[in-house]
Amino acid sequence: MTVEDLLARAEAEARRRLGGPRLAHTLRVAQVAERLARRWGVSPHRARLAALLHDVLKEAPLAEQRRWLAGDADAPRPPAGGE
C-alpha cells in the first residue's frame, strides 16, 4: 500500500464515520498538521495521517473503540517502518 493509498483510506474512514462539524474540524486539523510538519522538517504524511484519524472513533461505541485498539477491526494502519 502506498502512502497515498493509506492517506486516502484514512480520509475515507474519517468521512464515513464523522459528520458535520467534527469532519470539518478533522480536515482542517489535517491541513494545519501538514503545514506544521513541513515547517518543522518532519513527515507531512505522518502528520496528516495522525490528524485524519485523531477523532475517527470519537462517535463510535466504546466496544468498537476497544476492538480497534486491540487490532481486531479493519483499521487504517501505517506500514511497518514507513510513512
PyMOL Python script that loads the backbone (N, CA, C, O; Angstrom):
from pymol import cmd

cmd.read_pdbstr("""\
ATOM      1  N   MET A   1       0.858  -1.172   0.000  1.00  0.00           N
ATOM      2  CA  MET A   1       0.000   0.000   0.000  1.00  0.00           C
ATOM      3  C   MET A   1       0.907   1.239   0.000  1.00  0.00           C
ATOM      4  O   MET A   1       1.841   1.338   0.795  1.00  0.00           O
ATOM      5  N   THR A   2       0.619   2.165  -0.890  1.00  0.00           N
ATOM      6  CA  THR A   2       1.417   3.389  -0.945  1.00  0.00           C
ATOM      7  C   THR A   2       0.962   4.372   0.129  1.00  0.00           C
ATOM      8  O   THR A   2      -0.110   4.220   0.714  1.00  0.00           O
ATOM      9  N   VAL A   3       1.777   5.363   0.373  1.00  0.00           N
ATOM     10  CA  VAL A   3       1.423   6.414   1.333  1.00  0.00           C
ATOM     11  C   VAL A   3       0.130   7.101   0.884  1.00  0.00           C
ATOM     12  O   VAL A   3      -0.746   7.394   1.698  1.00  0.00           O
ATOM     13  N   GLU A   4       0.029   7.350  -0.418  1.00  0.00           N
ATOM     14  CA  GLU A   4      -1.174   8.000  -0.939  1.00  0.00           C
ATOM     15  C   GLU A   4      -2.409   7.134  -0.710  1.00  0.00           C
ATOM     16  O   GLU A   4      -3.477   7.647  -0.374  1.00  0.00           O
ATOM     17  N   ASP A   5      -2.264   5.815  -0.893  1.00  0.00           N
ATOM     18  CA  ASP A   5      -3.380   4.894  -0.633  1.00  0.00           C
ATOM     19  C   ASP A   5      -3.786   4.925   0.840  1.00  0.00           C
ATOM     20  O   ASP A   5      -4.971   4.955   1.173  1.00  0.00           O
ATOM     21  N   LEU A   6      -2.787   4.918   1.706  1.00  0.00           N
ATOM     22  CA  LEU A   6      -3.048   4.939   3.142  1.00  0.00           C
ATOM     23  C   LEU A   6      -3.765   6.228   3.548  1.00  0.00           C
ATOM     24  O   LEU A   6      -4.727   6.195   4.316  1.00  0.00           O
ATOM     25  N   LEU A   7      -3.295   7.357   3.031  1.00  0.00           N
ATOM     26  CA  LEU A   7      -3.942   8.631   3.347  1.00  0.00           C
ATOM     27  C   LEU A   7      -5.366   8.686   2.788  1.00  0.00           C
ATOM     28  O   LEU A   7      -6.272   9.196   3.447  1.00  0.00           O
ATOM     29  N   ALA A   8      -5.558   8.170   1.592  1.00  0.00           N
ATOM     30  CA  ALA A   8      -6.907   8.147   1.004  1.00  0.00           C
ATOM     31  C   ALA A   8      -7.837   7.263   1.832  1.00  0.00           C
ATOM     32  O   ALA A   8      -9.003   7.598   2.036  1.00  0.00           O
ATOM     33  N   ARG A   9      -7.317   6.141   2.304  1.00  0.00           N
ATOM     34  CA  ARG A   9      -8.131   5.252   3.136  1.00  0.00           C
ATOM     35  C   ARG A   9      -8.487   5.916   4.479  1.00  0.00           C
ATOM     36  O   ARG A   9      -9.615   5.803   4.958  1.00  0.00           O
ATOM     37  N   ALA A  10      -7.521   6.598   5.063  1.00  0.00           N
ATOM     38  CA  ALA A  10      -7.777   7.289   6.327  1.00  0.00           C
ATOM     39  C   ALA A  10      -8.805   8.398   6.144  1.00  0.00           C
ATOM     40  O   ALA A  10      -9.697   8.562   6.976  1.00  0.00           O
ATOM     41  N   GLU A  11      -8.683   9.161   5.055  1.00  0.00           N
ATOM     42  CA  GLU A  11      -9.658  10.227   4.817  1.00  0.00           C
ATOM     43  C   GLU A  11     -11.037   9.651   4.545  1.00  0.00           C
ATOM     44  O   GLU A  11     -12.035  10.187   5.030  1.00  0.00           O
ATOM     45  N   ALA A  12     -11.112   8.573   3.781  1.00  0.00           N
ATOM     46  CA  ALA A  12     -12.403   7.935   3.517  1.00  0.00           C
ATOM     47  C   ALA A  12     -13.033   7.446   4.817  1.00  0.00           C
ATOM     48  O   ALA A  12     -14.243   7.565   5.008  1.00  0.00           O
ATOM     49  N   GLU A  13     -12.217   6.898   5.704  1.00  0.00           N
ATOM     50  CA  GLU A  13     -12.724   6.421   7.004  1.00  0.00           C
ATOM     51  C   GLU A  13     -13.246   7.586   7.835  1.00  0.00           C
ATOM     52  O   GLU A  13     -14.296   7.480   8.468  1.00  0.00           O
ATOM     53  N   ALA A  14     -12.515   8.697   7.834  1.00  0.00           N
ATOM     54  CA  ALA A  14     -12.972   9.880   8.564  1.00  0.00           C
ATOM     55  C   ALA A  14     -14.295  10.379   7.986  1.00  0.00           C
ATOM     56  O   ALA A  14     -15.216  10.708   8.733  1.00  0.00           O
ATOM     57  N   ARG A  15     -14.389  10.433   6.666  1.00  0.00           N
ATOM     58  CA  ARG A  15     -15.629  10.898   6.022  1.00  0.00           C
ATOM     59  C   ARG A  15     -16.792   9.950   6.304  1.00  0.00           C
ATOM     60  O   ARG A  15     -17.932  10.390   6.452  1.00  0.00           O
ATOM     61  N   ARG A  16     -16.508   8.662   6.377  1.00  0.00           N
ATOM     62  CA  ARG A  16     -17.566   7.673   6.632  1.00  0.00           C
ATOM     63  C   ARG A  16     -18.079   7.760   8.072  1.00  0.00           C
ATOM     64  O   ARG A  16     -19.277   7.646   8.328  1.00  0.00           O
ATOM     65  N   ARG A  17     -17.143   7.964   9.006  1.00  0.00           N
ATOM     66  CA  ARG A  17     -17.510   7.895  10.422  1.00  0.00           C
ATOM     67  C   ARG A  17     -17.907   9.224  11.047  1.00  0.00           C
ATOM     68  O   ARG A  17     -18.674   9.250  12.009  1.00  0.00           O
ATOM     69  N   LEU A  18     -17.398  10.316  10.517  1.00  0.00           N
ATOM     70  CA  LEU A  18     -17.625  11.617  11.150  1.00  0.00           C
ATOM     71  C   LEU A  18     -18.596  12.431  10.321  1.00  0.00           C
ATOM     72  O   LEU A  18     -18.680  12.283   9.101  1.00  0.00           O
ATOM     73  N   GLY A  19     -19.318  13.282  10.997  1.00  0.00           N
ATOM     74  CA  GLY A  19     -20.256  14.121  10.273  1.00  0.00           C
ATOM     75  C   GLY A  19     -20.112  15.577  10.665  1.00  0.00           C
ATOM     76  O   GLY A  19     -19.535  15.913  11.699  1.00  0.00           O
ATOM     77  N   GLY A  20     -20.647  16.423   9.818  1.00  0.00           N
ATOM     78  CA  GLY A  20     -20.778  17.844  10.093  1.00  0.00           C
ATOM     79  C   GLY A  20     -19.546  18.513  10.636  1.00  0.00           C
ATOM     80  O   GLY A  20     -18.465  18.421  10.054  1.00  0.00           O
ATOM     81  N   PRO A  21     -19.710  19.192  11.759  1.00  0.00           N
ATOM     82  CA  PRO A  21     -18.615  19.983  12.326  1.00  0.00           C
ATOM     83  C   PRO A  21     -17.374  19.157  12.681  1.00  0.00           C
ATOM     84  O   PRO A  21     -16.254  19.646  12.530  1.00  0.00           O
ATOM     85  N   ARG A  22     -17.548  17.937  13.141  1.00  0.00           N
ATOM     86  CA  ARG A  22     -16.380  17.139  13.526  1.00  0.00           C
ATOM     87  C   ARG A  22     -15.559  16.764  12.289  1.00  0.00           C
ATOM     88  O   ARG A  22     -14.330  16.775  12.348  1.00  0.00           O
ATOM     89  N   LEU A  23     -16.205  16.438  11.189  1.00  0.00           N
ATOM     90  CA  LEU A  23     -15.477  16.145   9.961  1.00  0.00           C
ATOM     91  C   LEU A  23     -14.750  17.391   9.474  1.00  0.00           C
ATOM     92  O   LEU A  23     -13.578  17.318   9.104  1.00  0.00           O
ATOM     93  N   ALA A  24     -15.421  18.518   9.470  1.00  0.00           N
ATOM     94  CA  ALA A  24     -14.796  19.774   9.033  1.00  0.00           C
ATOM     95  C   ALA A  24     -13.578  20.078   9.910  1.00  0.00           C
ATOM     96  O   ALA A  24     -12.529  20.476   9.404  1.00  0.00           O
ATOM     97  N   HIS A  25     -13.720  19.892  11.208  1.00  0.00           N
ATOM     98  CA  HIS A  25     -12.613  20.096  12.151  1.00  0.00           C
ATOM     99  C   HIS A  25     -11.442  19.177  11.797  1.00  0.00           C
ATOM    100  O   HIS A  25     -10.298  19.626  11.728  1.00  0.00           O
ATOM    101  N   THR A  26     -11.725  17.905  11.576  1.00  0.00           N
ATOM    102  CA  THR A  26     -10.679  16.927  11.280  1.00  0.00           C
ATOM    103  C   THR A  26      -9.931  17.291  10.002  1.00  0.00           C
ATOM    104  O   THR A  26      -8.706  17.183   9.955  1.00  0.00           O
ATOM    105  N   LEU A  27     -10.643  17.717   8.976  1.00  0.00           N
ATOM    106  CA  LEU A  27      -9.999  18.084   7.710  1.00  0.00           C
ATOM    107  C   LEU A  27      -9.147  19.342   7.876  1.00  0.00           C
ATOM    108  O   LEU A  27      -8.078  19.450   7.274  1.00  0.00           O
ATOM    109  N   ARG A  28      -9.612  20.291   8.687  1.00  0.00           N
ATOM    110  CA  ARG A  28      -8.793  21.487   8.960  1.00  0.00           C
ATOM    111  C   ARG A  28      -7.544  21.115   9.750  1.00  0.00           C
ATOM    112  O   ARG A  28      -6.456  21.617   9.465  1.00  0.00           O
ATOM    113  N   VAL A  29      -7.692  20.243  10.733  1.00  0.00           N
ATOM    114  CA  VAL A  29      -6.540  19.794  11.524  1.00  0.00           C
ATOM    115  C   VAL A  29      -5.521  19.110  10.608  1.00  0.00           C
ATOM    116  O   VAL A  29      -4.317  19.298  10.781  1.00  0.00           O
ATOM    117  N   ALA A  30      -5.981  18.329   9.650  1.00  0.00           N
ATOM    118  CA  ALA A  30      -5.071  17.655   8.720  1.00  0.00           C
ATOM    119  C   ALA A  30      -4.273  18.665   7.904  1.00  0.00           C
ATOM    120  O   ALA A  30      -3.075  18.482   7.690  1.00  0.00           O
ATOM    121  N   GLN A  31      -4.922  19.720   7.452  1.00  0.00           N
ATOM    122  CA  GLN A  31      -4.217  20.754   6.682  1.00  0.00           C
ATOM    123  C   GLN A  31      -3.163  21.449   7.538  1.00  0.00           C
ATOM    124  O   GLN A  31      -2.027  21.639   7.103  1.00  0.00           O
ATOM    125  N   VAL A  32      -3.541  21.822   8.743  1.00  0.00           N
ATOM    126  CA  VAL A  32      -2.613  22.509   9.642  1.00  0.00           C
ATOM    127  C   VAL A  32      -1.466  21.578  10.028  1.00  0.00           C
ATOM    128  O   VAL A  32      -0.314  22.008  10.095  1.00  0.00           O
ATOM    129  N   ALA A  33      -1.769  20.321  10.280  1.00  0.00           N
ATOM    130  CA  ALA A  33      -0.729  19.359  10.658  1.00  0.00           C
ATOM    131  C   ALA A  33       0.313  19.207   9.557  1.00  0.00           C
ATOM    132  O   ALA A  33       1.511  19.157   9.836  1.00  0.00           O
ATOM    133  N   GLU A  34      -0.138  19.134   8.315  1.00  0.00           N
ATOM    134  CA  GLU A  34       0.813  19.037   7.195  1.00  0.00           C
ATOM    135  C   GLU A  34       1.691  20.278   7.109  1.00  0.00           C
ATOM    136  O   GLU A  34       2.904  20.182   6.926  1.00  0.00           O
ATOM    137  N   ARG A  35       1.072  21.431   7.240  1.00  0.00           N
ATOM    138  CA  ARG A  35       1.817  22.690   7.153  1.00  0.00           C
ATOM    139  C   ARG A  35       2.865  22.781   8.265  1.00  0.00           C
ATOM    140  O   ARG A  35       4.010  23.161   8.018  1.00  0.00           O
ATOM    141  N   LEU A  36       2.469  22.433   9.474  1.00  0.00           N
ATOM    142  CA  LEU A  36       3.408  22.481  10.601  1.00  0.00           C
ATOM    143  C   LEU A  36       4.525  21.449  10.441  1.00  0.00           C
ATOM    144  O   LEU A  36       5.679  21.723  10.772  1.00  0.00           O
ATOM    145  N   ALA A  37       4.184  20.275   9.938  1.00  0.00           N
ATOM    146  CA  ALA A  37       5.204  19.239   9.741  1.00  0.00           C
ATOM    147  C   ALA A  37       6.268  19.717   8.758  1.00  0.00           C
ATOM    148  O   ALA A  37       7.463  19.530   8.983  1.00  0.00           O
ATOM    149  N   ARG A  38       5.827  20.329   7.681  1.00  0.00           N
ATOM    150  CA  ARG A  38       6.796  20.843   6.701  1.00  0.00           C
ATOM    151  C   ARG A  38       7.678  21.923   7.332  1.00  0.00           C
ATOM    152  O   ARG A  38       8.890  21.964   7.119  1.00  0.00           O
ATOM    153  N   ARG A  39       7.043  22.785   8.105  1.00  0.00           N
ATOM    154  CA  ARG A  39       7.796  23.866   8.753  1.00  0.00           C
ATOM    155  C   ARG A  39       8.873  23.322   9.677  1.00  0.00           C
ATOM    156  O   ARG A  39       9.977  23.863   9.731  1.00  0.00           O
ATOM    157  N   TRP A  40       8.563  22.262  10.399  1.00  0.00           N
ATOM    158  CA  TRP A  40       9.489  21.730  11.395  1.00  0.00           C
ATOM    159  C   TRP A  40      10.316  20.553  10.884  1.00  0.00           C
ATOM    160  O   TRP A  40      11.056  19.937  11.650  1.00  0.00           O
ATOM    161  N   GLY A  41      10.193  20.239   9.597  1.00  0.00           N
ATOM    162  CA  GLY A  41      11.040  19.212   8.994  1.00  0.00           C
ATOM    163  C   GLY A  41      10.703  17.786   9.368  1.00  0.00           C
ATOM    164  O   GLY A  41      11.582  16.925   9.402  1.00  0.00           O
ATOM    165  N   VAL A  42       9.444  17.532   9.647  1.00  0.00           N
ATOM    166  CA  VAL A  42       9.029  16.157   9.918  1.00  0.00           C
ATOM    167  C   VAL A  42       8.054  15.710   8.829  1.00  0.00           C
ATOM    168  O   VAL A  42       7.633  16.512   7.995  1.00  0.00           O
ATOM    169  N   SER A  43       7.708  14.457   8.843  1.00  0.00           N
ATOM    170  CA  SER A  43       6.903  13.873   7.775  1.00  0.00           C
ATOM    171  C   SER A  43       5.495  14.474   7.705  1.00  0.00           C
ATOM    172  O   SER A  43       4.705  14.298   8.633  1.00  0.00           O
ATOM    173  N   PRO A  44       5.174  15.180   6.617  1.00  0.00           N
ATOM    174  CA  PRO A  44       3.810  15.684   6.459  1.00  0.00           C
ATOM    175  C   PRO A  44       2.806  14.550   6.271  1.00  0.00           C
ATOM    176  O   PRO A  44       1.627  14.707   6.590  1.00  0.00           O
ATOM    177  N   HIS A  45       3.266  13.404   5.753  1.00  0.00           N
ATOM    178  CA  HIS A  45       2.364  12.266   5.577  1.00  0.00           C
ATOM    179  C   HIS A  45       1.926  11.706   6.929  1.00  0.00           C
ATOM    180  O   HIS A  45       0.745  11.438   7.152  1.00  0.00           O
ATOM    181  N   ARG A  46       2.885  11.537   7.813  1.00  0.00           N
ATOM    182  CA  ARG A  46       2.536  11.021   9.148  1.00  0.00           C
ATOM    183  C   ARG A  46       1.670  12.018   9.912  1.00  0.00           C
ATOM    184  O   ARG A  46       0.733  11.634  10.613  1.00  0.00           O
ATOM    185  N   ALA A  47       1.991  13.285   9.770  1.00  0.00           N
ATOM    186  CA  ALA A  47       1.195  14.311  10.453  1.00  0.00           C
ATOM    187  C   ALA A  47      -0.237  14.301   9.940  1.00  0.00           C
ATOM    188  O   ALA A  47      -1.181  14.373  10.728  1.00  0.00           O
ATOM    189  N   ARG A  48      -0.403  14.213   8.623  1.00  0.00           N
ATOM    190  CA  ARG A  48      -1.755  14.186   8.045  1.00  0.00           C
ATOM    191  C   ARG A  48      -2.506  12.931   8.489  1.00  0.00           C
ATOM    192  O   ARG A  48      -3.686  13.000   8.831  1.00  0.00           O
ATOM    193  N   LEU A  49      -1.823  11.787   8.483  1.00  0.00           N
ATOM    194  CA  LEU A  49      -2.467  10.543   8.903  1.00  0.00           C
ATOM    195  C   LEU A  49      -2.960  10.645  10.348  1.00  0.00           C
ATOM    196  O   LEU A  49      -4.102  10.300  10.650  1.00  0.00           O
ATOM    197  N   ALA A  50      -2.094  11.118  11.225  1.00  0.00           N
ATOM    198  CA  ALA A  50      -2.485  11.266  12.630  1.00  0.00           C
ATOM    199  C   ALA A  50      -3.670  12.217  12.767  1.00  0.00           C
ATOM    200  O   ALA A  50      -4.598  11.958  13.533  1.00  0.00           O
ATOM    201  N   ALA A  51      -3.633  13.312  12.026  1.00  0.00           N
ATOM    202  CA  ALA A  51      -4.714  14.288  12.102  1.00  0.00           C
ATOM    203  C   ALA A  51      -6.030  13.713  11.594  1.00  0.00           C
ATOM    204  O   ALA A  51      -7.084  13.940  12.189  1.00  0.00           O
ATOM    205  N   LEU A  52      -5.968  12.967  10.490  1.00  0.00           N
ATOM    206  CA  LEU A  52      -7.190  12.389   9.932  1.00  0.00           C
ATOM    207  C   LEU A  52      -7.816  11.368  10.875  1.00  0.00           C
ATOM    208  O   LEU A  52      -9.037  11.217  10.912  1.00  0.00           O
ATOM    209  N   LEU A  53      -6.985  10.675  11.632  1.00  0.00           N
ATOM    210  CA  LEU A  53      -7.506   9.610  12.494  1.00  0.00           C
ATOM    211  C   LEU A  53      -7.725  10.041  13.942  1.00  0.00           C
ATOM    212  O   LEU A  53      -8.239   9.258  14.741  1.00  0.00           O
ATOM    213  N   HIS A  54      -7.345  11.269  14.295  1.00  0.00           N
ATOM    214  CA  HIS A  54      -7.360  11.636  15.717  1.00  0.00           C
ATOM    215  C   HIS A  54      -8.751  11.626  16.341  1.00  0.00           C
ATOM    216  O   HIS A  54      -8.867  11.423  17.549  1.00  0.00           O
ATOM    217  N   ASP A  55      -9.793  11.834  15.577  1.00  0.00           N
ATOM    218  CA  ASP A  55     -11.166  11.798  16.112  1.00  0.00           C
ATOM    219  C   ASP A  55     -12.022  10.717  15.473  1.00  0.00           C
ATOM    220  O   ASP A  55     -13.226  10.659  15.725  1.00  0.00           O
ATOM    221  N   VAL A  56     -11.427   9.859  14.649  1.00  0.00           N
ATOM    222  CA  VAL A  56     -12.222   8.963  13.819  1.00  0.00           C
ATOM    223  C   VAL A  56     -13.130   8.033  14.630  1.00  0.00           C
ATOM    224  O   VAL A  56     -14.185   7.630  14.139  1.00  0.00           O
ATOM    225  N   LEU A  57     -12.749   7.694  15.833  1.00  0.00           N
ATOM    226  CA  LEU A  57     -13.590   6.810  16.645  1.00  0.00           C
ATOM    227  C   LEU A  57     -14.370   7.539  17.732  1.00  0.00           C
ATOM    228  O   LEU A  57     -15.053   6.908  18.538  1.00  0.00           O
ATOM    229  N   LYS A  58     -14.272   8.839  17.757  1.00  0.00           N
ATOM    230  CA  LYS A  58     -14.914   9.590  18.835  1.00  0.00           C
ATOM    231  C   LYS A  58     -16.422   9.337  18.898  1.00  0.00           C
ATOM    232  O   LYS A  58     -17.002   9.343  19.983  1.00  0.00           O
ATOM    233  N   GLU A  59     -17.056   9.116  17.757  1.00  0.00           N
ATOM    234  CA  GLU A  59     -18.505   8.892  17.725  1.00  0.00           C
ATOM    235  C   GLU A  59     -18.863   7.405  17.705  1.00  0.00           C
ATOM    236  O   GLU A  59     -20.042   7.056  17.646  1.00  0.00           O
ATOM    237  N   ALA A  60     -17.855   6.525  17.755  1.00  0.00           N
ATOM    238  CA  ALA A  60     -18.086   5.075  17.721  1.00  0.00           C
ATOM    239  C   ALA A  60     -18.386   4.557  19.128  1.00  0.00           C
ATOM    240  O   ALA A  60     -17.933   5.133  20.117  1.00  0.00           O
ATOM    241  N   PRO A  61     -19.152   3.466  19.210  1.00  0.00           N
ATOM    242  CA  PRO A  61     -19.401   2.853  20.518  1.00  0.00           C
ATOM    243  C   PRO A  61     -18.088   2.391  21.166  1.00  0.00           C
ATOM    244  O   PRO A  61     -17.132   2.048  20.470  1.00  0.00           O
ATOM    245  N   LEU A  62     -18.054   2.385  22.470  1.00  0.00           N
ATOM    246  CA  LEU A  62     -16.854   2.010  23.216  1.00  0.00           C
ATOM    247  C   LEU A  62     -16.343   0.625  22.823  1.00  0.00           C
ATOM    248  O   LEU A  62     -15.134   0.419  22.720  1.00  0.00           O
ATOM    249  N   ALA A  63     -17.250  -0.322  22.605  1.00  0.00           N
ATOM    250  CA  ALA A  63     -16.829  -1.681  22.227  1.00  0.00           C
ATOM    251  C   ALA A  63     -16.056  -1.657  20.912  1.00  0.00           C
ATOM    252  O   ALA A  63     -15.076  -2.387  20.766  1.00  0.00           O
ATOM    253  N   GLU A  64     -16.472  -0.842  19.962  1.00  0.00           N
ATOM    254  CA  GLU A  64     -15.761  -0.744  18.690  1.00  0.00           C
ATOM    255  C   GLU A  64     -14.399  -0.083  18.884  1.00  0.00           C
ATOM    256  O   GLU A  64     -13.415  -0.490  18.266  1.00  0.00           O
ATOM    257  N   GLN A  65     -14.342   0.924  19.731  1.00  0.00           N
ATOM    258  CA  GLN A  65     -13.059   1.566  20.023  1.00  0.00           C
ATOM    259  C   GLN A  65     -12.082   0.545  20.587  1.00  0.00           C
ATOM    260  O   GLN A  65     -10.910   0.521  20.212  1.00  0.00           O
ATOM    261  N   ARG A  66     -12.567  -0.289  21.483  1.00  0.00           N
ATOM    262  CA  ARG A  66     -11.699  -1.316  22.085  1.00  0.00           C
ATOM    263  C   ARG A  66     -11.224  -2.327  21.053  1.00  0.00           C
ATOM    264  O   ARG A  66     -10.074  -2.765  21.105  1.00  0.00           O
ATOM    265  N   ARG A  67     -12.098  -2.710  20.106  1.00  0.00           N
ATOM    266  CA  ARG A  67     -11.688  -3.640  19.048  1.00  0.00           C
ATOM    267  C   ARG A  67     -10.572  -3.032  18.203  1.00  0.00           C
ATOM    268  O   ARG A  67      -9.605  -3.716  17.867  1.00  0.00           O
ATOM    269  N   TRP A  68     -10.701  -1.761  17.862  1.00  0.00           N
ATOM    270  CA  TRP A  68      -9.657  -1.079  17.082  1.00  0.00           C
ATOM    271  C   TRP A  68      -8.338  -1.101  17.842  1.00  0.00           C
ATOM    272  O   TRP A  68      -7.294  -1.424  17.275  1.00  0.00           O
ATOM    273  N   LEU A  69      -8.387  -0.757  19.123  1.00  0.00           N
ATOM    274  CA  LEU A  69      -7.160  -0.714  19.923  1.00  0.00           C
ATOM    275  C   LEU A  69      -6.510  -2.090  20.034  1.00  0.00           C
ATOM    276  O   LEU A  69      -5.286  -2.209  20.085  1.00  0.00           O
ATOM    277  N   ALA A  70      -7.334  -3.113  20.069  1.00  0.00           N
ATOM    278  CA  ALA A  70      -6.825  -4.477  20.173  1.00  0.00           C
ATOM    279  C   ALA A  70      -6.346  -5.012  18.826  1.00  0.00           C
ATOM    280  O   ALA A  70      -5.747  -6.085  18.757  1.00  0.00           O
ATOM    281  N   GLY A  71      -6.613  -4.259  17.750  1.00  0.00           N
ATOM    282  CA  GLY A  71      -6.199  -4.703  16.421  1.00  0.00           C
ATOM    283  C   GLY A  71      -7.157  -5.693  15.802  1.00  0.00           C
ATOM    284  O   GLY A  71      -6.803  -6.374  14.840  1.00  0.00           O
ATOM    285  N   ASP A  72      -8.370  -5.788  16.336  1.00  0.00           N
ATOM    286  CA  ASP A  72      -9.339  -6.754  15.831  1.00  0.00           C
ATOM    287  C   ASP A  72     -10.268  -6.178  14.771  1.00  0.00           C
ATOM    288  O   ASP A  72     -11.105  -6.899  14.229  1.00  0.00           O
ATOM    289  N   ALA A  73     -10.136  -4.899  14.468  1.00  0.00           N
ATOM    290  CA  ALA A  73     -11.016  -4.278  13.475  1.00  0.00           C
ATOM    291  C   ALA A  73     -10.210  -3.928  12.243  1.00  0.00           C
ATOM    292  O   ALA A  73      -8.985  -3.824  12.307  1.00  0.00           O
ATOM    293  N   ASP A  74     -10.876  -3.747  11.143  1.00  0.00           N
ATOM    294  CA  ASP A  74     -10.228  -3.365   9.898  1.00  0.00           C
ATOM    295  C   ASP A  74      -9.949  -1.882   9.960  1.00  0.00           C
ATOM    296  O   ASP A  74     -10.751  -1.074   9.494  1.00  0.00           O
ATOM    297  N   ALA A  75      -8.812  -1.519  10.536  1.00  0.00           N
ATOM    298  CA  ALA A  75      -8.466  -0.121  10.763  1.00  0.00           C
ATOM    299  C   ALA A  75      -7.308   0.293   9.886  1.00  0.00           C
ATOM    300  O   ALA A  75      -6.386  -0.493   9.667  1.00  0.00           O
ATOM    301  N   PRO A  76      -7.337   1.537   9.369  1.00  0.00           N
ATOM    302  CA  PRO A  76      -6.167   2.009   8.623  1.00  0.00           C
ATOM    303  C   PRO A  76      -4.943   2.032   9.532  1.00  0.00           C
ATOM    304  O   PRO A  76      -4.982   2.590  10.629  1.00  0.00           O
ATOM    305  N   ARG A  77      -3.871   1.429   9.071  1.00  0.00           N
ATOM    306  CA  ARG A  77      -2.633   1.401   9.863  1.00  0.00           C
ATOM    307  C   ARG A  77      -1.472   1.768   8.959  1.00  0.00           C
ATOM    308  O   ARG A  77      -1.463   1.396   7.785  1.00  0.00           O
ATOM    309  N   PRO A  78      -0.489   2.492   9.486  1.00  0.00           N
ATOM    310  CA  PRO A  78       0.677   2.811   8.665  1.00  0.00           C
ATOM    311  C   PRO A  78       1.493   1.566   8.409  1.00  0.00           C
ATOM    312  O   PRO A  78       1.506   0.659   9.241  1.00  0.00           O
ATOM    313  N   PRO A  79       2.182   1.497   7.267  1.00  0.00           N
ATOM    314  CA  PRO A  79       3.042   0.341   7.011  1.00  0.00           C
ATOM    315  C   PRO A  79       4.191   0.304   8.012  1.00  0.00           C
ATOM    316  O   PRO A  79       4.640   1.346   8.489  1.00  0.00           O
ATOM    317  N   ALA A  80       4.653  -0.872   8.320  1.00  0.00           N
ATOM    318  CA  ALA A  80       5.727  -1.033   9.291  1.00  0.00           C
ATOM    319  C   ALA A  80       6.982  -0.305   8.821  1.00  0.00           C
ATOM    320  O   ALA A  80       7.457  -0.517   7.705  1.00  0.00           O
ATOM    321  N   GLY A  81       7.511   0.556   9.690  1.00  0.00           N
ATOM    322  CA  GLY A  81       8.750   1.243   9.411  1.00  0.00           C
ATOM    323  C   GLY A  81       8.703   2.319   8.340  1.00  0.00           C
ATOM    324  O   GLY A  81       9.748   2.838   7.947  1.00  0.00           O
ATOM    325  N   GLY A  82       7.527   2.662   7.865  1.00  0.00           N
ATOM    326  CA  GLY A  82       7.446   3.665   6.801  1.00  0.00           C
ATOM    327  C   GLY A  82       6.538   4.801   7.154  1.00  0.00           C
ATOM    328  O   GLY A  82       6.007   4.890   8.261  1.00  0.00           O
ATOM    329  N   GLU A  83       6.370   5.675   6.179  1.00  0.00           N
ATOM    330  CA  GLU A  83       5.481   6.827   6.390  1.00  0.00           C
ATOM    331  C   GLU A  83       4.074   6.444   6.079  1.00  0.00           C
ATOM    332  O   GLU A  83       3.169   7.271   6.193  1.00  0.00           O
TER     333      GLU A  83
END
""", "prot")
cmd.dss("prot")
cmd.show_as("cartoon", "prot")
cmd.util.cbc("prot")
cmd.orient("prot")
